[in-house]
């Protein structure tokens, strides 16, 4: 299975206009790009930039991702998801990142997330789309965030039992929270729909931190995973050179170079 790599465009190329970052990622050699809330952008311009660069959009967040959480009232969650899918279709994206609420947002958030996602799954299946539930770390970057455990996120996804709902496994966030990255991936790969990578500590270049990404990528390559590994990191130094070095490292780890 050929491993594919995408580049998240918000944290990088900050001196380059957003719609011009697509062609830069393509020229460097990334297989796809990804980004956050497209409702903050000119949707037509984004679609044109991706098409002109001939680069796929691997994933994006649901619109208003921090405002409308997956544990909110279902009518709001559904409207937001449906509109996200509609906009995603305009730019050629069918995979969307969704977030839990914060601690204390609802009395039983795990149950409400499960119920909302189970109801949403029909919409995503009908539209041939995938909703990616993302656990984040609550120690450093997202204090107060409820879903900070891969085990709980995976339990929710398993209970929803739909191909339209999968887990986004962010290796950075889960290393901060719990470690045991390789075993978690190998034991649960069928429920994981996307990966994010960054270095620990600092959320900088993935290969410059404490994580052994060569070992992680090697383990992932033994599975049937056919999605993307997304580079979602904040570069240190020259950003274009950083993006080149990161991609070269992962291509070598995956045997593509």
C-alpha positions in Angstrom: 0.0 0.0 0.0 1.5 3.4 -1.0 1.5 5.8 1.9 0.2 9.3 1.0 1.1 12.6 2.7 -0.9 15.8 3.0 0.2 19.2 4.2 -2.0 21.4 6.5 -1.8 24.9 5.0 -2.7 27.2 8.0 0.4 26.8 10.2 2.9 27.1 7.2 3.8 29.4 4.4 2.6 32.4 6.4 4.4 34.8 4.0 2.4 33.4 1.0 -1.2 34.2 0.2 -3.4 31.3 1.2 -4.7 30.5 -2.3 -1.1 30.4 -3.5 0.0 27.8 -0.9 -1.7 25.0 -2.9 0.7 25.2 -5.8 3.7 25.5 -3.4 2.7 22.2 -1.7 2.2 20.6 -5.1 5.7 21.7 -6.3 7.3 20.4 -3.2 5.7 17.0 -3.8 2.9 16.6 -1.3 0.1 14.2 -2.4 -2.6 16.5 -1.0 -3.4 19.5 1.2 -5.7 20.1 4.0 -7.0 23.1 6.0 -9.3 24.3 8.7 -12.6 26.3 8.5 -13.2 27.1 4.8 -16.0 29.4 5.7 -13.3 31.9 6.6 -12.0 31.7 3.0 -13.3 32.5 -0.5 -14.7 29.1 -1.4 -14.5 29.6 -5.1 -10.9 30.8 -4.8 -10.0 27.8 -2.8 -11.6 25.4 -5.3 -9.9 27.1 -8.2 -6.5 27.1 -6.4 -6.7 23.3 -5.7 -7.8 22.6 -9.3 -5.2 24.9 -10.8 -2.5 23.2 -8.7 -4.0 19.8 -9.5 -3.7 18.7 -5.9 -6.5 17.0 -3.9 -7.9 18.3 -0.6 -7.6 15.4 1.8 -9.6 16.8 4.7 -11.0 20.0 6.1 -12.8 20.8 9.3 -16.6 21.2 9.6 -17.4 24.9 9.2 -17.5 26.9 12.4 -15.7 23.9 14.0 -15.1 25.6 17.3 -18.5 27.2 17.4 -20.7 24.2 16.6 -19.4 21.2 18.5 -20.6 17.6 17.9 -22.2 17.6 21.3 -24.4 20.5 20.6 -28.1 20.4 19.9 -28.6 17.9 17.1 -30.5 20.2 14.8 -27.6 22.7 14.8 -25.0 19.9 14.4 -27.0 18.5 11.4 -27.4 21.9 9.7 -23.7 22.6 10.1 -22.6 19.2 8.8 -25.0 19.3 5.8 -23.7 22.8 4.9 -20.1 21.6 5.3 -20.7 18.7 3.0 -22.3 21.0 0.4 -19.3 23.4 0.5 -16.9 20.5 0.6 -18.4 19.2 -2.6 -17.7 22.6 -4.3 -13.9 22.2 -3.7 -13.7 18.4 -4.0 -13.4 17.4 -0.3 -15.5 14.7 1.3 -13.8 14.2 4.6 -14.4 16.5 7.6 -12.9 16.9 11.0 -15.3 17.4 14.0 -14.7 18.2 17.6 -16.2 17.4 21.0 -17.2 20.1 23.4 -15.3 21.1 26.5 -15.6 19.4 29.9 -18.9 20.2 31.5 -20.6 21.2 28.2 -23.3 18.6 28.7 -24.0 16.1 31.5 -23.1 12.9 29.6 -21.0 14.0 26.6 -19.9 10.5 25.6 -23.5 9.4 25.2 -24.5 12.6 23.4 -21.6 12.4 21.0 -22.4 8.8 20.3 -26.1 9.6 19.7 -25.4 12.6 17.5 -22.8 10.8 15.5 -25.0 7.8 15.0 -27.8 10.0 13.6 -25.3 12.0 11.5 -23.8 8.8 10.1 -26.7 8.3 7.8 -26.1 11.8 6.2 -22.4 11.1 5.7 -23.0 7.6 4.3 -25.7 9.0 1.9 -23.3 11.7 0.7 -20.3 9.3 0.4 -18.5 11.4 3.0 -16.7 10.7 6.3 -16.8 12.6 9.6 -13.5 12.4 11.5 -13.9 12.7 15.3 -10.7 14.2 16.7 -9.3 13.8 20.3 -7.0 16.6 21.3 -4.6 17.1 24.1 -5.9 18.9 27.2 -2.5 19.3 28.9 -1.0 22.0 26.7 -2.9 23.1 23.6 -6.6 22.7 24.5 -7.1 22.8 28.2 -10.7 22.0 29.1 -11.3 19.9 25.9 -13.4 16.9 26.7 -12.3 14.2 24.2 -8.6 13.9 25.1 -8.3 10.1 25.0 -7.9 7.9 21.9 -9.5 5.0 23.8 -12.7 7.0 24.4 -12.8 8.3 20.9 -12.4 4.8 19.5 -15.1 3.5 21.8 -17.5 6.1 20.5 -16.6 5.3 16.8 -17.0 1.6 17.4 -20.4 2.2 19.0 -21.5 4.4 16.1 -20.6 1.5 13.9 -20.7 3.4 10.6 -18.2 3.7 7.7 -19.2 7.4 7.7 -17.6 8.0 11.1 -14.0 7.4 11.9 -11.3 8.7 14.3 -8.7 11.2 13.4 -5.6 10.0 15.2 -3.3 13.0 15.9 0.0 11.5 16.8 1.2 14.7 18.4 -1.9 15.1 20.6 -2.0 11.5 21.7 1.8 11.4 22.5 1.2 14.3 24.8 -1.8 12.6 26.5 -0.9 8.9 26.6 1.9 7.6 24.4 1.7 4.0 23.3 1.3 5.2 19.7 2.3 2.2 17.6 0.2 -0.3 19.6 -2.8 1.9 19.5 -2.6 2.3 15.8 -2.0 -1.4 15.1 -4.9 -2.4 17.4 -7.4 0.0 16.0 -6.5 0.8 12.4 -9.9 -0.2 11.0 -11.5 2.7 12.9 -8.9 5.4 12.0 -9.7 7.5 9.0 -6.9 10.1 9.1 -3.6 10.9 10.8 -1.9 14.1 11.9 1.8 14.4 12.6 3.9 16.9 14.5 6.9 16.9 16.7 6.8 16.5 20.5 7.5 18.8 22.3 6.6 22.1 20.6 4.4 20.9 17.7 7.2 21.6 15.2 8.8 19.4 12.5 7.6 15.8 13.2 11.0 14.2 12.9 12.9 16.6 15.2 11.1 15.7 18.4 11.0 12.7 20.7 8.8 10.5 18.5 10.3 7.8 16.3 8.2 8.5 13.2 10.3 6.0 11.2 9.0 3.3 13.6 5.5 4.7 13.4 5.4 4.9 9.6 6.9 1.4 9.4 4.2 0.0 11.6 1.5 1.8 9.7 2.8 0.5 6.4 2.1 -3.1 7.6 -1.6 -2.3 7.8 -4.3 -1.9 5.1 -4.6 1.8 5.8 -5.0 3.7 2.5 -5.7 7.3 3.7 -3.4 10.2 4.3 -0.9 11.2 7.0 -1.3 14.9 7.4 1.6 17.2 8.4 0.0 19.7 10.8 2.9 21.4 12.4 4.5 24.9 13.0 7.9 25.1 11.3 11.1 26.4 12.8 13.2 28.4 10.4 12.6 28.6 6.6 9.1 27.2 6.0 9.6 26.0 2.4 12.8 24.2 3.3 11.1 22.7 6.3 8.2 21.4 4.3 10.7 19.8 1.8 12.7 18.2 4.6 9.6 16.8 6.4 8.3 15.3 3.2 11.7 13.8 2.2 11.9 12.2 5.7 8.5 10.6 5.4 9.0 9.5 1.9 12.1 7.7 3.0 10.4 6.2 6.0 7.6 4.9 3.8 10.0 3.5 1.2 8.8 5.9 -1.5 12.3 7.4 -1.8 
